Amino acid sequence: MKFTAAASRSARAAAVALVLPLALSACGSAPDDEVGADGKVRLRVALDAGLEKGAVDAFNARVEQFEAAHPDIDVESQEYTWTAASFTAQLAGGTIPDVFTVPFTDGRGLIERGQVADVSEQIGELPYAGALNPNVAKAGQAADGKQWAVPIAAYGQALHYNRTLFTQAGLDPDRPPTTWAEVRSAARLISERTGQAGYAQMTSGNTGGWVLATLGYAFGGRVERIDGDRAEATIDTPEMAEVLTTLRAMRWEDDSMGANFLYDWAGINQDFAAGRIGMYVSGGGNYGNLVTQNGLKPEDYGVAALPLADDPDAGVLGGGTLAVVSPKIGDRGRDAAVEWIDFYYMGKLTDREAAVADARTLAETGQPVGAPALPVLDRATYDRAREWTREYVNVPLEQMAPYTAEMFDQPLLTEPTRSTQDVYKILDRTVQALLTDSAGDVPTLLAEADAEVQARIDRG
């Protein structure tokens, strides 16, 4: 069945709309009413609220294709948006979808509480089940290793840099920094020789906490420690002290971070694309947003693997999206749900015809094809899909090699799972204080942040 969009709503934030696939789900149906009088399984899937007509039409076309290939399944749809805060009530009230998507950060908790269905048997029958990237697959696994959810999109943080500013500063754009000492040195040279910010840091809209957590992970630290049901804040640590000390030196000793210390995600993208920033940290797949929304000149762009400290615990903060199934669904519904996940989300990654059709459409509409993204499948499957679409690639792959050559090998660490966005908001204030007050004391800032984060986690 087709979905008819409600009255026009404002579009979703561009960061979500371009980075993630359409979030789908389906209203929870009890096992005894999931089959209609015609013998078809009724699978209700939800579409992100507020999509424009073109996106709705594209979704409806995919539904028609799916139903043609699966005549025993009747797909219906409704607007639905995942929010952790309202999920439990929606589950109890029977208003969640049969198929829906959740962030990596919520997957393990939903699995442990039995709030999503165990479809590990159905997932295990998918031809690519053994080809899931182990660094991302674990976000959808139960404690025993069974795959309850399918990772459909993933990202790992990276170091984005402006090749033109590197050249102007006398740096080799083909050899970006691989350590934080090199980041600091390059930032200083860029600032001195070009007058632009050598390195910029997000600090607002919870992105400051997101990137500060990223740097903490890169130095071998963590934001929280989980022991059973107990979560302990781990902000006030030597690793985070080293992060803040490094940023403080770049800001107050080197003067290499420019003059804007209130950047959010959109603002830093805009200034980077305009050539006002030499380096910054964000998701590795950010090229599409920079080009389509901010007018980035492709020749300016470079991206490298996030530098990691020489510490066995150092890793890359990453995240992504899981497709999950409602626990209120019967056996036939579970089979149908995984069929839908396989068709809608995974087809363009595993099927040549679907991959080529997707790439051709993107290229014909002027969208980037071939930009790096952390794969949800293994290297062989990823490389095969890239080969299928090679003729449609329209991005400067050689300028992305410092990232793509390393992205499979870097340890991927999940975001903090307890009160994530509230924790990030607290850390926004920490990094803002560090960069705007020359008298800011690192030990004091960390002690205050640690106490505030622990209080927030304890409130649940």
N, C-alpha and C positions, 0 to 999 in steps of 0.2 A: 504494500500500500504506500502511496505517496504521502509525503509530509507537506502541509501547507503552512508557510511561515506566518506567524502572527504579525500584527502591525509592526512597521519598521522600528527597530531598536538600534541604539548606538552599537557600533561594531566592538568586538572584544579588543582588549589591548593588543596592539600589533605584535608585541613580543610573543604572546601566546599564540595568536592566530597564525603567525608564519613559522614558528619553530616547531609546534606540535601538530600532529594530525587532528582531524575533527574528532572531538571527544564524543563517543557514542555510548549509549546505554539502553536499558529497556525496563519497563515497569515490571516489578516483581509479580510473577504469576505463580499461583500454587500449582503443584504437580497435577492435581486432579482437574484443572481447567486450562492446561496449556495446549490441549489438542481440541480443535474445533469440530463441529459436526461434520465437516468435510474431510476429517481425518488429517488435516494439516496441523503441524506444530505452529502455534502462534508465538512468534518471537518479537517482543517489543523492544526496539532499540531507540536510544535517544540521541538527538542532535544538539550540538551546542546552541544555547540561546543567543539570539541577536545576529544570526548570520544573514548576509545579504542574499538576494534572490538567486544570484548566480551560483553561490555555494550550495543553496538548498536544491536547486535544479540538478547540480552535479551529484549531490547525494541521492536524490530520487532516481537518477539514471543508474547509479550503482545498485540501488535496491532492486530495480527492474532486472538488471543483469544477474543479480544473485538469485532472484526468484525463478528466472528462466532456467538457471543451472540447477536449482534445487526446488522442483515443483511441489515437494512435500512440506515446504516451509513458507509460512505467510509472515512477512516482515511488516511490522507497524512501527511508528516512530512518534516521539514526543520531545519537546524541549526539556533538556535536563542538564544541570551543571553540578559536578561533584563539589561538595564542601564537607570537610571532615566534621565541622561543628554541627551540621544538621543530619549527618548520615544515620546515626543510631535511631533517631526518631523516625526518619524516613523508612528505615529497614523495618522497624516495628509496625509502622503504618502501611506497609506494603506498597510504597510509592517509589522504591528504587527500581532501576532497570534490570532486565535480565542480563544485559551486557553493558558494562560501563567502564570508565577509565579512572585510574587513581594515580597520584604521584608515587614514585619509588618510595618516598619517605613513609607512606601509609601502608604499603603492601604487607610487610611482615606482621604488623599489628592486626590488620584485618584477618590475615590467615590464622594467626594464633588464637584469635577470639572466635573463629568460625563464622565470621561475618561475610565471607565469600565462599563460593562452592569449591570443593576439591574436584577439579577437572584435570588432574594430573594424568589420568588414564587417557583421556581424549587428546591432551597435548602430546603425550608420548607417542601417539599414532601419527602425528604430523611428520611429513617426510624430512623436515629440517629440525626436528626436535633435538637431535644430537649436535646441531650446528649453532645453537644459541651461544652468543659470546658469554663465556662464564663470568666475566666481570660485571655484566648487567643482568644475566639470568638470575643471579642469587637474590635480586630484589623481589622476585616473585616466587621464591621457594619457601617451603615450610622448613622447620628445624631439621627434619629428616632428609632434606634435599629434594623432596618431591616438588615438581613445578606446578604450582596452583594457578599461576598467572603468566600471561605472555608479555614480555617487554616489547613494546611497539615503537618506541622512540627513546633515544638516550643522548646525553651530552656529557662531555668532560670539559672542565675549564682549560683555557689556553691563554697564551700571551699573544695578543694582537699588536702588530707594529706597522708603522708607516715607512715603507721602503724609501720614499723620496726624502723624508727627513733624515733617515739613516745615511743616505748618500751625501746629503748636504752637510751632515756632521762629520763626514770622513769615515763612517762605519760601513762595513760590508753588509749589504742587505741580504745576502745569501748565507750569512753566518750570524744569526740573531743570538742573543744571550742564552746561555744554558745554565747559568747559576745566578743567584740573586746579587752576588757581588758584581757580576757583569751587567745585570739590569741597572744597578745603581750607577756604574761607570758610564754606560751608554746614555742613561737619562741625563746625567750631568753634561756630557758632551753635546747632546741634542739641544738642551736648554741654552748652553753657552753659545753655540755656533749658529742656531737658527732662531732663537728668541721664543720658541714654542715650548710647551710643557714636555719635558722628556718622558715623564711617567705621570699618569693621572689615576686617581682612585675614586671609585664610587663610594658615596657616604650617605645617600638619602633613599627614602622609600623602601627600606629594608635591604637594599642592595649593598649598603656599606657593611652590614653584618654578614651578608652572603659572601662578599669578597674577602672580608677579614677572616671568616671561617676557612675560606679557600686557602689563604696564605698560611693560616695555622696548620692546616693539613699538610701543606707543601713543606713546612719546616718540621714535620713529625709530630705535631700536637693534635688535639681533638677539642671539641667544644663541650662534649658530654661523655660520661662513662655510664653504661647501663649494666646493672647487676640485678637480674630478675625484674621485679617491678620498680626498683629504685633507680632513679637517674641522678647522677651527680654532675654538677657543673665543673668543667675543667678549663676555665678561662684563665685563671691565674696560675700559669705554668711557665717554665723556662722557654718553651717553644714559642708561646704567644708573646712573651717578653722580647724575644729576639725579633719577632715580626714587627712589633711596635717600635722597637729601638731602630730597626732598619728604616721604617717609614719616617720616623722622627728625624733621623739624620738626613734623609733625602729632602725632607721639607725644610728643616731649619738650618742645616749646615750647607747642603748643596744648592738649595733653592731651585730644585729641578722638577717641581710638581705643579708649576703654573700658579694661577691665582683663583681658580674655582675649586672650592672644597665642599660643594653641595651637589655634586653630580649624582643624578639617578641614572638608570639604564638608558632611557631615551636621550638624555642630555649628553652623556659621555659618547654615545654613538654618533650624535650629531657633530660634536666637536672633533672627534676622531676622523670622521669622513671628510670634514672641512680642512683637514691638515693642521689642526691646532694641537694635536697630541701625538707624541712619538710612540708610546706604548701604554697598554692597559690590559687588565684581565677580565675576561668574560667567557661565555660558552664557546667551545671550539667551532660550532656551526653557525656563527653569527654573520657570516659573509652575506647571506641572502638579505638579511635585514638592513645591513649597511648599504647595499647596492639599491634595493628596491624602495627603501624609505628615506635614505639619507644622501643619496647621490654620490656614493663613494666612487672614485675613479679606480677601476681595477688595477691599473699600473701602480697605484700607491700602496696596494694591500700586501701584507705579509702576515703569516700566523705561524707560531712556533709552539712546541710542547711547553707546558708550564714547567719552569725550572723547579727541581726538587732538591731539598737539602740531602746531604749524605747521612741519612738516618733511615734505619730499616722500617720505621713507621711512617715515613713520608709517602704521600700519595696525592692523587688528584680528586678534588671534590667533584662529584658527578651526580646526575639525577636523570629523570626521564619519566616515562608514562607506561603504566601497566594496563592491559585489558583484562578485566576480571568478570566473573559470572556470579549472579545473585545466588545465595544459598536456598532461596525459596523456589527453586526450579527443579523439575523432575529429570529423569534420565534422558528422555527424548529431547527435552529442552536444552540440556547440557550439551548433547551432541550438536544440536543446531547452533547453539551459541558459539562453540569453538569453530564450527564451519564458517560462521560469519566473521569471526576474528581472523581466521585464515584468509578469507576472501578479501575483506575490506582493508585490513591493516597490513597484512604480510605479503599479499600477492605481488606488489611491485618490487618486493625484495627477493622473491623466490621464483617468480614465473617470468620467462622471457617476454612473452606477449604483453603482459601487464606492465612490466618495467619499461618496455619500449613505448607503449602508449602513453604512460605517465610522462616520460622524458620528452616525447614529441610535443605533447600539449604544453608543457612548461616552456620549452624552447620557442614554440610558435607564439606564445604570449609574452615573450621577453623576460621570463623568469630564469634565475640561475639554475643551471643543471651541472651537477658534479661537485658542488661545494662539499667540503669535508663535514662529516657528522659521525659521531661515535657509533659504530655499527652495533646492531642488536644481534647480528649473526657472526659466525666465525670468519676468519680472513679469506678462506677459499670461497665461501658463498658470497661474501662482500665483493671480492675481486671479480667473480663471475658476473654479478649483476652490473658492476661498473663496465665490464667489457661489452655487455649487451647494449649499453646506452652511450658508448664512446662517441659515436658520430654526433650526438646532441650536446656534448659537453661544451659549455661556453664560459667557463671560469678559468683563471690562470693557475692551473694545477701545479706548475713548477714553483710558484710563489708560496704554495701551501705545503710543500714537501717537508719543511722542518717540523710541521705538526703531524702530517699523515704518516711519516716514517716512524713516529714514536707512539701514536695513539693506541695501538694494540698492546703495547708493552707496559704502559704506566699503570700502577695499581689504582683502581677506581674505588673511591670511598663514598659512601652515601652521606647525604646531608644529615645534620642532627635531627632526631625524630620526635623529640618532646618539645611542644610549644614552639615549633621551628620559626615561624614568622615573628612571634613575639620576642624570641631570642635575638633574631636578626635586628629587630627594631632597637633593642637595648644596645647592641653592638654598633649600630649606626651612630649613637651618641658618643660611644667610646672613640671611634675613629675621627669623628668631627672634632671632638675636644682635642685630640692629639694634633690635628693639623691646623687648628685655629688658635691655639693658646701656646705660645712659646714656653710658658712656665709649666705646661702639663707634665706631670710626673708619671712615668710608665708604671711603676709598682702601685701607685694609688689608683690609677685608671683601671688596672687589671683587678685589683681587690674589689673595687666598687662594682665593676661589671660582673664579676664572679658571684658576688652576694646577690645582686639583683636578678641575675639569670637563675640562680638556685631558688630564690623565692618564687619566681614565675613558674619554674618547673614544678615546684611543690604544690602550687595552687592547682595544677592540672589543666 
